[in-house]
Amino acid sequence: MTGPRRLSVPVRVAVNARDDGMPEIVDDHEVEAVRESWLVEDRWWTERPLRRRYWEVVTASGRNDVVFHDLESGRWWRQR
């Protein structure tokens, strides 16, 4: 028997963003629309704070994606 399985594990994604942080291209797909954006700040009292800016986007290919920019590491991730 195995332990519990993590759901919705983020995976690295290539993102080109504007100066204000908004994604313009996600994995070589142009972003046509941003549905929503939100900021998550948690664990600020620990040695491993969590600071992420999430973007729900629609690409030119019709794909709906949620990507986030890890504001601590500078890396981009896709969340499913």
Residue, then its C-alpha position, 0 to 999 in steps of 0.5 A: m500500500t502506498g501513501p496519499r497521492r498529491l493532487s494538482v502538483p505544479v509543473r514548470v512552464a515557460v512564460n514570457a511576461r510584460d513588465d507588470g508581470m502579466p503573462e503574454i506567452v505560455d509555452d509558446h502559446e500567445v495569451e488572448a485573455v486574462r480571466e483573473s489574477w490573485l496574490v497568495e502570501d502565506r507562511w511569512w513567519t517561517e523560513r520558507p515564505l510562500r509568495r505567488r501571483y496566480w494568473e488564469v489565462v486563455t491562450a490563442s489555441g483556446r487552452n485555459d491555464v492557471v499559471f503562477h509566478d513564484l515571487e521568491s524564486g522567480r520561476w513560473w509554474r502551471q497549476r492544474 
